[in-house]
């Protein structure tokens, strides 16, 4: 709601830094919170019984199950999210977003859906003990990708997108300064979130390894 139906959305169409804030709210605030809440079961129970039954039948379809499993594979989800970030920041597509409402909506859908897949894969319980290490690797790749894009946008000597900084002059900014602030928003806050998530998974990985080691130890004491 904050990203799409608030004044931030209107401002984001006219100021690059606001547009970047809108994207980050979708990808590093909304998406991980939804993924952690695991709302699928709740959503299903909110549907009519007939719809729940149909979805249950579809979920048992072999092709659908394999497709969902592939999409939520951590490395596949990471690649899809990275591709969405890179492609929509290409000037030819970003300029289209500024001219077309449909393209703008499609951009937001791509960012949000791929971010949901990414964070869902990070918090997935499948994969056993190794899933924490895989999550760390995927978080590192995504943070590196986001940082590189942010650095390139920040350090560029000329604006990348014509028409994105319509209100910059009214905010006391040049178009280049607006772009530099947007680059910093893409560079720093997301990587703090990725770092926090990485520390969480690292702690879980260490704890899981310690528990597994104690269970396998021949000296483990069995109580009861």
BELBEL-V11855 format. One line per field, one symbol per residue. burial: 1 if it has 24 or more other C-alpha atoms within 12 Angstrom, else 0. A space follows every 50 residues. Layout:
burial->???
This chain:
burial->00110001101111111111111111111111011000000000000000 00000000000000000000111111111111111101100001101100 00010011111111111111111100000011111111111111111111 11110000111011110100000011111111111111111011101100 110100000000000000000000
